[in-house]
Amino acid sequence: MLNIDIDTGGTMTDGLVSGGGQVFSVKVETTPHDVTIAFMEVLEAARERVGAATLRDLLDDVALIRWSSTITSNVLAQKTGPRLGLLVSAGHEDDLYTTPEEAATVVDVLVPRANITGISADADDDEVRKAVKGLFDNGIRRINISLQGAFEDNSAERKIVAMIDTQYPDHYLGSIPALPASEILLRPDDSTRTFVSLINSYVHPSLATTLYRAEETLKQQHSWRGNVLVGHINGGVARIGKTTAFDTIESGPLFGTHACAHQASVAGDAKVLAIDVGGTTAKVSAVDGGRVVDRQEGDLFGIPVRTNLPLLRSIALGGGSVARVADGKVTLGPDSMGAAPGPACYGLGGRHATTTDAFVLLGYLAPDAFLDGRRVLDVAAAAEAIERTVGTPLGLSAEEAAQKIVDTAYDMVAQLARETAAEMGWDPADTAVYAFGGNGPLFGTGVASLLGASTVRLFGFGHVLSAFGSAISDVVHVYESAVNSADAARAAAAKLADEAGRDLAGEGFDADAAVLSWEVRYADGTRTTSDGSVDGAVNGGTPNLVRLTARFVLPSIESAVAPATSGDSGERGGIATRSHSSAAGSTVAGPALVDGGSFTWLVGPGWSLDVDGNGDGVASKGANR
């Protein structure tokens, strides 16, 4: 049986197929107007690769499909969500239980101030009905209810939802649901609960429409009997019906980080800066001791949330980022040419110079090997766009301007990595740089040189590493309960375990085979953990939160050597390089390009690269070898 893992990014959609003694990757261009098209194109590419006559024949041999994406992230970043309404406790319409500055990150951003209504603590049905009708009259599409103190007691929120459901049944209300914030996030921080609820409602419609359409297409048109499992921000997957939109934010990029954590455990790298550069964004995350680093406080696209979030910094920089000249300097982004029309070298009508155009002109990308040779890149078009938009304004040749673009891109990612290291309290020079994503391997040694780091790891499946992270993921559900004593913690733990069992059984998984891990948090800010029983995590302090992580282990990707391809020596563009294969056991001295068929690694001057038996590479800096 086969497992298929799909990761939808802003520019490319990646697939990784494993099972039956084979592992291979496929890559197609993302279709932003309907990402389910690219989803199906990945499956069609897999069908062709395995030689199945029809897609149904392929799916008959597919046990698992796991899907991660940037769908919700893109909605949040581009502010394309629906019109929301919000009910809060009277007196907090402007501050949303926090400072006006923090409230401003969502007010008139995710929810118009005119659509925020306060209700009194002892509001009767008439007051609530009047508030709800006012929101409906403003044309809202979803209602959020977030009342002060609902962490301890959410009965008032649930009562309002029940009243709305009765007053406006489905046949009248249609697609305008009422959502209690306390059921989206059970945390004592009223402002974070409000923000998370708004984020969830804002991104939910796009995600739900996409996920259900994809699953229904597989089931109804191709008679697939399985279920699409959706990637979560915690590094696990779950059935669509057990997934909130907030669960999926940044799930695609973070699966790449989880893959780096797996690789760091194998390699023994204690401090890792994971650099993911795709077509639209660049992201840097941290792995410490083989574990993805998370924080109790963070932000999502500028919105502060005080809940468990992986440390992930991002900027609008990728292969499609538009290059311009401002005040005598090269700038990149934040706008991107995406997959269509794409960079000038795509030959699809794009006239702006981009990072990819610079890479092509400098010879860092083989024009005839892009997307496994399915598209031949137009070097002349890249040169014309770069010279016109960057070279002429700066008085440089096209090649010199291309180098300026690449240098600017490296500087931007290096600064992002420095900020990430600073948050960790690390010296960047003491870290190993893991470079992945469609463009990450072209940045690895260049960025590491700027950081002073001496080790860069590259991966045979690095161009689809987020899909690889999905392929080693399990079903994961997280549950939380507020408590105020050790006895309450134990009682709550029993209820959470029962809930986890029901959820897993409802998804078709053996609840008795699940692995349970417990975390207890205390009023003094400390926390303890235990596997198997909550008793091991309960100490003499006063607990205020019990957290259960229930994991059902899924089949994981099989080990396989990345396919090697032949290379040739020569000069590409502005620097002299030698093009080599990614054959296991080979050693390459930079400057050089290593061609792996569907990917290219750039080994910078002063670096040397060794390729191991799995087709992964480790680059070391000159004298530090």
C-alpha positions as CSV (number, residue, x, y, z in Angstrom):
1,M,0.0,0.0,0.0
2,L,1.1,3.6,-0.7
3,N,1.1,6.7,1.5
4,I,0.8,10.0,-0.3
5,D,1.8,13.2,1.5
6,I,0.9,16.6,-0.1
7,D,2.0,20.1,0.9
8,T,0.4,23.1,-0.8
9,G,2.6,26.2,-0.8
10,G,2.0,29.6,-2.2
11,T,3.8,28.8,-5.5
12,M,4.4,25.0,-5.7
13,T,2.4,22.0,-4.5
14,D,4.7,19.1,-3.4
15,G,3.9,15.4,-3.2
16,L,5.9,12.5,-1.6
17,V,4.8,9.0,-2.4
18,S,6.1,6.1,-0.2
19,G,5.4,2.4,0.2
20,G,5.8,-0.8,-1.7
21,G,9.6,-0.4,-1.6
22,Q,9.6,2.9,-3.4
23,V,9.8,6.6,-2.4
24,F,9.6,9.4,-4.9
25,S,8.6,13.0,-5.1
26,V,6.4,15.0,-7.5
27,K,6.0,18.8,-7.8
28,V,3.3,20.8,-9.6
29,E,2.5,24.5,-9.7
30,T,-0.1,25.6,-7.1
31,T,-3.4,26.8,-8.5
32,P,-4.3,29.6,-6.1
33,H,-7.8,30.1,-7.5
34,D,-8.6,26.5,-6.5
35,V,-5.8,24.6,-4.7
36,T,-7.8,21.3,-5.1
37,I,-6.8,21.4,-8.8
38,A,-3.1,21.2,-7.8
39,F,-4.0,18.6,-5.2
40,M,-5.5,16.4,-7.8
41,E,-2.6,17.1,-10.2
42,V,-0.2,15.7,-7.6
43,L,-2.2,12.5,-7.5
44,E,-2.3,12.3,-11.3
45,A,1.5,12.7,-11.4
46,A,1.8,9.9,-8.9
47,R,-0.5,7.7,-11.0
48,E,1.6,8.3,-14.1
49,R,4.8,7.5,-12.1
50,V,3.6,4.2,-10.7
51,G,2.0,3.2,-14.0
52,A,-1.6,2.9,-12.8
53,A,-4.2,3.0,-15.6
54,T,-6.6,5.3,-13.8
55,L,-6.7,7.4,-10.7
56,R,-9.1,5.0,-9.2
57,D,-6.6,2.2,-9.7
58,L,-4.0,4.3,-7.9
59,L,-6.3,5.1,-5.1
60,D,-7.2,1.4,-4.6
61,D,-3.5,1.0,-3.5
62,V,-3.4,4.2,-1.3
63,A,-3.8,3.7,2.5
64,L,-3.1,7.3,3.6
65,I,-3.3,10.8,2.2
66,R,-2.0,13.5,4.5
67,W,-2.4,17.1,3.4
68,S,-0.7,20.2,4.8
69,S,-0.9,23.7,3.3
70,T,-0.6,27.5,3.6
71,I,-4.3,28.0,2.8
72,T,-5.2,29.5,6.1
73,S,-1.9,31.4,6.4
74,N,-2.5,33.0,3.0
75,V,-6.0,34.1,4.0
76,L,-4.7,35.7,7.2
77,A,-1.7,37.3,5.5
78,Q,-3.7,38.7,2.6
79,K,-6.8,39.7,4.7
80,T,-9.3,38.0,2.4
81,G,-11.6,36.4,5.0
82,P,-15.3,37.0,5.6
83,R,-17.0,39.8,7.4
84,L,-17.1,38.9,11.1
85,G,-19.2,40.0,14.1
86,L,-18.1,39.8,17.8
87,L,-20.0,39.8,21.0
88,V,-17.9,40.7,24.1
89,S,-18.5,41.7,27.7
90,A,-19.7,45.3,27.9
91,G,-16.8,47.7,28.5
92,H,-14.3,45.8,26.4
93,E,-15.5,46.6,22.9
94,D,-12.4,48.7,22.2
95,D,-9.7,46.9,24.3
96,L,-10.8,43.2,23.8
97,Y,-9.5,42.5,27.3
98,T,-6.0,43.8,26.5
99,T,-4.3,47.0,25.6
100,P,-5.6,49.2,22.8
101,E,-2.4,48.6,20.9
102,E,-2.8,44.8,20.9
103,A,-6.5,45.1,20.2
104,A,-5.7,47.2,17.1
105,T,-4.1,44.2,15.5
106,V,-7.5,42.7,14.9
107,V,-10.0,45.6,15.2
108,D,-10.7,46.9,11.7
109,V,-8.3,44.2,10.5
110,L,-10.2,41.0,11.1
111,V,-13.4,42.5,12.5
112,P,-14.7,46.0,11.9
113,R,-15.1,48.1,15.1
114,A,-18.8,48.6,14.1
115,N,-19.3,44.9,14.3
116,I,-18.1,44.5,17.9
117,T,-21.0,44.7,20.4
118,G,-20.8,44.6,24.2
119,I,-23.4,42.8,26.3
120,S,-23.9,43.1,30.0
121,A,-23.0,40.3,32.4
122,D,-26.6,39.8,33.3
123,A,-27.9,40.3,29.8
124,D,-31.4,38.9,29.2
125,D,-32.6,37.3,25.9
126,D,-34.0,40.6,24.6
127,E,-30.6,42.3,25.0
128,V,-28.8,39.5,23.3
129,R,-31.4,39.3,20.5
130,K,-31.0,43.0,19.8
131,A,-27.2,42.8,19.7
132,V,-27.3,39.8,17.3
133,K,-29.9,41.5,15.0
134,G,-27.7,44.5,14.9
135,L,-24.7,42.4,13.7
136,F,-26.9,40.6,11.1
137,D,-28.1,44.0,9.8
138,N,-24.4,44.9,9.3
139,G,-24.0,41.9,6.9
140,I,-21.7,39.7,9.0
141,R,-21.1,36.2,7.9
142,R,-20.0,34.6,11.2
143,I,-20.6,35.5,14.9
144,N,-18.0,35.0,17.6
145,I,-18.9,35.1,21.3
146,S,-16.0,35.8,23.7
147,L,-17.1,36.8,27.2
148,Q,-14.8,37.7,30.1
149,G,-14.1,34.7,32.4
150,A,-15.4,32.0,30.1
151,F,-12.3,30.0,30.7
152,E,-13.6,29.1,34.2
153,D,-17.3,29.0,33.2
154,N,-18.5,29.1,29.6
155,S,-22.2,28.6,30.3
156,A,-23.0,32.2,29.3
157,E,-21.4,31.7,25.9
158,R,-23.1,28.4,25.3
159,K,-26.4,29.9,26.3
160,I,-26.1,32.7,23.7
161,V,-25.1,30.2,21.0
162,A,-28.2,28.0,21.9
163,M,-30.4,31.1,21.8
164,I,-29.1,32.1,18.4
165,D,-29.5,28.5,17.0
166,T,-33.1,28.6,18.2
167,Q,-33.9,32.1,17.0
168,Y,-32.2,31.6,13.7
169,P,-32.3,27.9,12.6
170,D,-30.2,26.6,9.8
171,H,-32.8,27.1,7.1
172,Y,-32.9,30.8,8.0
173,L,-29.4,31.5,9.2
174,G,-27.7,29.5,6.5
175,S,-23.9,29.8,6.6
176,I,-23.8,32.2,9.5
177,P,-22.7,30.1,12.5
178,A,-22.3,31.3,16.1
179,L,-19.0,30.2,17.7
180,P,-18.1,30.4,21.4
181,A,-14.5,31.3,21.8
182,S,-14.2,29.0,24.8
183,E,-14.6,26.0,22.5
184,I,-11.9,27.1,20.1
185,L,-9.3,27.7,22.8
186,L,-9.5,26.9,26.5
187,R,-7.0,29.3,28.0
188,P,-7.4,31.7,30.9
189,D,-6.2,34.7,28.9
190,D,-9.4,36.4,27.6
191,S,-7.7,38.4,24.9
192,T,-5.8,35.4,23.4
193,R,-9.0,33.4,23.5
194,T,-10.8,36.2,21.6
195,F,-8.0,36.7,19.1
196,V,-7.7,32.9,18.3
197,S,-11.5,32.7,17.9
198,L,-11.5,35.6,15.4
199,I,-8.5,34.1,13.5
200,N,-10.3,30.7,13.4
201,S,-13.5,32.2,12.0
202,Y,-11.7,34.4,9.6
203,V,-9.8,31.6,7.8
204,H,-12.3,28.8,8.3
205,P,-14.5,29.2,5.1
206,S,-11.6,29.0,2.7
207,L,-10.1,26.0,4.4
208,A,-13.4,24.1,4.9
209,T,-14.5,24.6,1.3
210,T,-11.1,23.3,0.0
211,L,-10.8,20.3,2.3
212,Y,-14.3,19.0,1.9
213,R,-14.1,19.5,-1.9
214,A,-10.9,17.5,-2.2
215,E,-12.2,14.6,0.0
216,E,-15.6,14.5,-1.8
217,T,-13.9,14.4,-5.2
218,L,-11.8,11.4,-4.1
219,K,-14.8,9.6,-2.6
220,Q,-17.5,10.4,-5.1
221,Q,-15.7,10.5,-8.4
222,H,-13.0,7.9,-7.7
223,S,-14.6,5.7,-5.0
224,W,-11.7,6.1,-2.6
225,R,-12.6,4.6,0.8
226,G,-10.1,6.5,2.9
227,N,-10.1,9.8,4.5
228,V,-7.9,12.9,4.0
229,L,-5.9,13.6,7.1
230,V,-5.1,17.3,7.6
231,G,-1.8,18.7,8.9
232,H,-1.9,20.6,12.2
233,I,0.4,23.2,13.6
234,N,1.4,20.7,16.4
235,G,3.1,18.5,13.8
236,G,0.4,15.9,13.7
237,V,-2.6,15.2,11.5
238,A,-6.3,14.5,12.0
239,R,-9.5,13.9,10.1
240,I,-11.2,17.0,8.6
241,G,-14.1,16.7,11.1
242,K,-11.7,16.9,14.0
243,T,-9.8,19.9,12.7
244,T,-10.3,23.6,13.4
245,A,-9.0,26.2,10.9
246,F,-6.7,27.6,13.6
247,D,-5.1,24.1,13.9
248,T,-3.8,24.3,10.4
249,I,-2.2,27.8,10.3
250,E,1.5,27.4,9.1
251,S,1.1,23.6,9.2
252,G,2.9,23.2,5.9
253,P,6.1,25.1,6.8
254,L,6.2,23.6,10.2
255,F,6.1,20.1,8.9
256,G,9.5,21.0,7.4
257,T,10.7,22.1,10.8
258,H,9.5,18.8,12.3
259,A,11.4,17.0,9.5
260,C,14.5,19.0,10.5
261,A,14.0,18.0,14.2
262,H,13.9,14.3,13.1
263,Q,17.1,14.8,11.0
264,A,18.8,16.7,13.8
265,S,18.2,13.8,16.2
266,V,19.9,11.4,13.8
267,A,22.8,13.8,13.0
268,G,23.3,14.9,16.6
269,D,23.1,18.6,15.8
270,A,22.1,20.4,19.1
271,K,21.3,23.8,17.7
272,V,19.7,24.1,14.3
273,L,18.4,27.1,12.4
274,A,16.0,25.7,9.8
275,I,15.7,27.9,6.7
276,D,12.8,27.3,4.4
277,V,12.8,29.4,1.2
278,G,10.0,28.8,-1.3
279,G,8.5,30.8,-4.1
280,T,6.7,33.4,-1.9
281,T,8.1,33.4,1.6
282,A,11.2,32.6,3.6
283,K,10.9,31.2,7.1
284,V,13.4,30.4,9.8
285,S,12.6,28.2,12.8
286,A,14.7,26.6,15.6
287,V,15.4,23.0,16.6
288,D,17.0,22.6,20.0
289,G,18.2,19.1,21.1
290,G,16.1,17.4,18.4
291,R,12.9,19.1,19.3
292,V,11.0,21.9,17.6
293,V,11.1,25.0,19.8
294,D,7.8,26.5,20.8
295,R,6.9,29.6,22.8
296,Q,4.1,30.4,25.2
297,E,3.8,33.8,23.6
298,G,4.1,34.7,20.0
299,D,2.2,36.2,17.1
300,L,0.6,35.2,13.9
301,F,1.0,37.8,11.2
302,G,1.3,40.5,13.8
303,I,-1.6,39.3,16.1
304,P,-0.3,38.5,19.6
305,V,-1.5,35.1,21.0
306,R,-0.4,33.7,24.3
307,T,-0.6,30.0,23.6
308,N,1.7,27.2,22.4
309,L,3.2,28.2,19.1
310,P,6.4,27.0,17.4
311,L,9.0,29.7,17.0
312,L,8.7,30.6,13.4
313,R,9.8,33.9,11.8
314,S,8.9,34.7,8.2
315,I,9.4,37.4,5.6
316,A,7.9,38.0,2.2
317,L,10.9,36.7,0.2
318,G,11.1,33.8,-2.3
319,G,11.9,32.9,-5.8
320,G,9.0,35.0,-7.2
321,S,9.8,38.1,-5.2
322,V,9.9,41.2,-7.4
323,A,13.3,43.0,-7.5
324,R,13.3,46.8,-7.7
325,V,15.7,49.7,-7.1
326,A,14.8,52.3,-4.4
327,D,17.2,55.0,-3.1
328,G,20.0,53.4,-5.1
329,K,19.6,50.0,-3.5
330,V,18.0,46.7,-4.6
331,T,14.8,45.7,-2.8
332,L,12.9,42.4,-3.0
333,G,9.2,41.9,-2.4
334,P,6.9,41.9,-0.6
335,D,5.0,41.3,-3.8
336,S,5.6,38.0,-5.6
337,M,5.0,36.9,-9.2
338,G,3.8,33.5,-7.9
339,A,3.4,30.6,-10.3
340,A,1.5,32.6,-12.9
341,P,2.6,34.6,-14.7
342,G,5.7,33.9,-12.6
343,P,9.2,35.2,-13.1
344,A,10.2,36.6,-16.5
345,C,12.2,33.5,-17.2
346,Y,9.0,31.4,-17.1
347,G,8.0,33.0,-20.5
348,L,4.4,33.4,-19.4
349,G,4.2,37.2,-19.7
350,G,5.9,38.2,-16.4
351,R,8.1,41.3,-17.0
352,H,9.3,41.9,-13.5
353,A,12.8,40.7,-12.4
354,T,12.7,38.2,-9.6
355,T,15.1,36.3,-7.4
356,T,14.6,33.2,-9.7
357,D,15.6,35.3,-12.7
358,A,18.8,36.2,-10.9
359,F,19.5,32.6,-10.1
360,V,18.9,31.5,-13.7
361,L,21.1,34.3,-15.1
362,L,24.0,33.4,-12.7
363,G,23.7,29.8,-13.6
364,Y,22.5,28.6,-10.2
365,L,19.5,26.9,-11.9
366,A,19.7,24.8,-15.1
367,P,17.3,26.3,-17.6
368,D,16.4,22.8,-19.0
369,A,16.0,21.0,-15.6
370,F,13.3,23.2,-14.0
371,L,10.3,21.1,-12.7
372,D,12.1,17.9,-13.9
373,G,12.4,19.4,-17.4
374,R,8.7,20.2,-17.8
375,R,9.5,23.8,-18.4
376,V,12.5,25.4,-20.1
377,L,13.5,28.7,-18.5
378,D,14.2,31.7,-20.8
379,V,17.6,33.0,-19.8
380,A,17.4,35.9,-22.3
381,A,14.1,37.0,-20.8
382,A,15.6,36.9,-17.3
383,A,18.6,39.0,-18.5
384,E,16.3,41.6,-20.2
385,A,14.1,42.0,-17.1
386,I,17.0,42.3,-14.7
387,E,18.9,44.8,-16.9
388,R,15.8,46.9,-17.5
389,T,14.5,47.1,-13.9
390,V,17.7,46.8,-11.8
391,G,20.8,47.0,-14.0
392,T,20.1,50.2,-15.9
393,P,19.0,52.2,-12.8
394,L,22.2,51.2,-11.0
395,G,24.5,51.4,-14.0
396,L,25.3,47.7,-13.9
397,S,25.4,44.9,-16.3
398,A,22.6,42.3,-16.1
399,E,25.0,39.8,-14.5
400,E,26.2,42.4,-11.9
401,A,22.6,43.3,-11.2
402,A,21.7,39.7,-10.8
403,Q,24.5,39.3,-8.2
404,K,23.1,42.3,-6.3
405,I,19.7,40.7,-6.2
406,V,21.1,37.4,-4.8
407,D,23.3,39.3,-2.3
408,T,20.2,41.2,-1.1
409,A,18.2,38.0,-0.8
410,Y,21.0,36.3,1.2
411,D,21.2,39.4,3.5
412,M,17.5,39.3,4.2
413,V,17.4,35.7,5.1
414,A,20.6,36.0,7.2
415,Q,19.0,38.8,9.2
416,L,15.9,36.7,9.8
417,A,18.1,33.9,11.0
418,R,20.0,36.2,13.3
419,E,16.8,37.4,14.9
420,T,15.7,33.8,15.4
421,A,19.0,32.9,17.0
422,A,18.8,36.0,19.2
423,E,15.4,34.9,20.5
424,M,17.0,31.6,21.4
425,G,20.0,33.2,23.0
426,W,22.3,31.5,20.5
427,D,25.4,32.7,18.7
428,P,24.5,32.0,15.0
429,A,28.0,30.8,14.4
430,D,27.4,27.9,16.8
431,T,24.5,26.6,14.9
432,A,24.0,24.1,12.0
433,V,22.0,25.6,9.1
434,Y,19.4,23.2,7.6
435,A,18.3,24.6,4.2
436,F,15.2,23.3,2.4
437,G,12.2,24.3,0.3
438,G,12.3,24.8,-3.4
439,N,14.9,27.6,-3.2
440,G,16.5,26.9,0.3
441,P,19.4,24.8,-1.0
442,L,20.5,27.8,-3.1
443,F,20.6,29.9,0.0
444,G,22.2,27.5,2.5
445,T,26.0,28.1,2.2
446,G,25.6,31.8,1.3
447,V,23.5,32.5,4.4
448,A,25.7,30.3,6.6
449,S,28.7,32.3,5.5
450,L,27.0,35.5,6.6
451,L,26.2,34.0,9.9
452,G,29.6,32.6,10.5
453,A,28.2,29.0,10.7
454,S,30.4,26.2,9.5
455,T,27.8,23.4,8.9
456,V,25.0,23.3,6.4
457,R,22.8,20.2,5.9
458,L,20.9,19.6,2.6
459,F,18.5,16.8,1.9
460,G,17.7,14.6,-1.0
461,F,14.0,15.4,-0.4
462,G,14.8,18.9,0.8
463,H,12.8,20.4,-2.1
464,V,9.7,18.6,-0.6
465,L,10.8,18.5,3.0
466,S,7.5,19.7,4.4
467,A,5.9,16.7,2.6
468,F,8.6,14.6,4.2
469,G,7.6,16.0,7.6
470,S,4.1,15.0,6.9
471,A,5.2,11.5,5.9
472,I,6.7,10.9,9.4
473,S,3.7,12.4,11.2
474,D,1.0,10.7,13.3
475,V,-2.6,11.4,14.3
476,V,-2.3,13.9,17.2
477,H,-5.0,15.5,19.3
478,V,-4.5,18.0,22.1
479,Y,-6.9,18.6,24.9
480,E,-6.9,21.0,27.8
481,S,-8.8,21.7,31.0
482,A,-8.7,24.4,33.6
483,V,-8.2,23.1,37.2
484,N,-7.5,24.4,40.6
485,S,-6.2,21.5,42.7
486,A,-4.4,18.2,42.3
487,D,-7.6,16.2,42.7
488,A,-9.3,18.4,40.1
489,A,-6.3,17.7,37.8
490,R,-6.8,14.0,38.1
491,A,-10.5,14.2,37.6
492,A,-10.1,16.4,34.5
493,A,-7.4,14.0,33.2
494,A,-9.9,11.1,33.3
495,K,-12.4,13.1,31.3
496,L,-9.8,14.3,28.7
497,A,-8.7,10.7,28.2
498,D,-12.3,9.6,27.6
499,E,-12.7,12.4,25.1
500,A,-9.5,11.4,23.3
501,G,-10.7,7.8,23.1
502,R,-14.0,8.8,21.7
503,D,-12.5,11.1,19.1
504,L,-9.9,8.5,17.9
505,A,-12.5,5.8,17.7
506,G,-14.8,8.2,15.8
507,E,-12.0,8.7,13.3
508,G,-11.6,5.0,12.8
509,F,-8.4,4.6,14.9
510,D,-7.8,2.1,17.7
511,A,-8.0,4.3,20.8
512,D,-6.4,1.6,23.0
513,A,-3.3,1.9,20.8
514,A,-2.9,5.6,21.4
515,V,0.1,7.0,23.3
516,L,-0.9,9.6,26.0
517,S,1.4,12.3,27.2
518,W,0.5,14.7,30.0
519,E,1.5,18.2,30.9
520,V,0.4,20.0,34.1
521,R,0.9,23.8,34.4
522,Y,1.0,25.5,37.8
523,A,0.1,29.0,39.1
524,D,3.8,29.9,39.5
525,G,4.5,29.4,35.8
526,T,6.2,26.0,36.1
527,R,5.1,22.9,34.2
528,T,5.7,19.1,34.6
529,T,5.2,16.3,32.1
530,S,4.6,12.6,32.1
531,D,3.9,9.7,29.7
532,G,1.1,7.2,30.4
533,S,-0.5,8.6,33.5
534,V,-1.2,12.2,34.7
535,D,0.0,11.2,38.2
536,G,3.6,11.6,37.2
537,A,3.0,15.2,36.2
538,V,1.1,16.2,39.4
539,N,3.4,17.6,42.1
540,G,2.8,19.5,45.3
541,G,2.1,22.8,43.6
542,T,-1.3,24.3,42.6
543,P,-2.1,23.3,39.1
544,N,-4.2,25.5,36.8
545,L,-4.1,23.6,33.5
546,V,-4.0,20.0,32.4
547,R,-2.9,19.3,28.8
548,L,-3.2,15.9,27.1
549,T,-1.6,15.0,23.9
550,A,-3.0,11.8,22.4
551,R,-1.0,10.2,19.5
552,F,-1.9,7.4,17.2
553,V,1.1,6.2,15.3
554,L,0.7,6.0,11.5
555,P,2.9,4.2,8.9
556,S,6.0,6.3,8.3
557,I,8.0,6.9,5.2
558,E,10.5,4.1,4.3
559,S,14.2,4.9,4.1
560,A,15.4,5.2,0.5
561,V,18.4,6.5,-1.3
562,A,17.6,9.7,-3.3
563,P,18.0,9.0,-7.0
564,A,21.4,10.1,-8.4
565,T,21.7,11.8,-11.8
566,S,24.6,12.5,-14.0
567,G,26.1,16.0,-14.1
568,D,28.5,17.8,-16.4
569,S,31.3,20.3,-15.8
570,G,31.3,23.8,-17.2
571,E,30.6,27.4,-16.6
572,R,27.1,28.7,-16.0
573,G,26.4,32.4,-16.1
574,G,28.5,34.7,-14.0
575,I,30.6,32.3,-11.8
576,A,32.6,29.2,-12.7
577,T,31.0,26.1,-11.2
578,R,31.2,22.4,-11.7
579,S,27.9,20.5,-11.9
580,H,28.0,17.2,-10.1
581,S,25.6,14.3,-9.5
582,S,24.1,13.7,-6.0
583,A,25.5,10.2,-6.0
584,A,26.0,8.7,-2.5
585,G,29.5,8.8,-1.2
586,S,30.6,11.7,-3.5
587,T,32.5,14.8,-2.3
588,V,32.3,18.1,-4.0
589,A,34.4,21.2,-3.5
590,G,32.8,24.6,-4.1
591,P,32.0,26.7,-6.0
592,A,29.8,24.0,-7.5
593,L,26.3,22.9,-8.3
594,V,25.0,19.5,-7.3
595,D,22.2,18.3,-9.6
596,G,19.7,15.8,-8.1
597,G,17.2,15.7,-11.0
598,S,14.4,17.6,-9.2
599,F,16.6,19.8,-7.1
600,T,19.9,21.8,-7.2
601,W,22.2,22.4,-4.3
602,L,24.6,25.4,-4.5
603,V,28.0,24.8,-2.8
604,G,29.6,28.2,-2.3
605,P,33.3,29.1,-2.5
606,G,35.3,27.8,0.4
607,W,32.7,25.1,1.2
608,S,33.0,21.3,0.6
609,L,30.1,18.9,0.4
610,D,29.8,15.2,1.3
611,V,26.8,13.1,0.2
612,D,25.8,10.2,2.4
613,G,24.2,6.9,1.6
614,N,20.7,8.4,1.8
615,G,21.4,11.1,-0.7
616,D,21.6,13.8,1.9
617,G,24.5,16.3,2.0
618,V,26.6,18.1,4.7
619,A,28.6,21.1,3.6
620,S,31.5,22.2,5.8
621,K,33.4,25.5,5.7
622,G,37.0,25.3,4.6
623,A,39.4,25.1,7.5
624,N,36.6,23.9,9.8
625,R,36.4,20.5,8.1
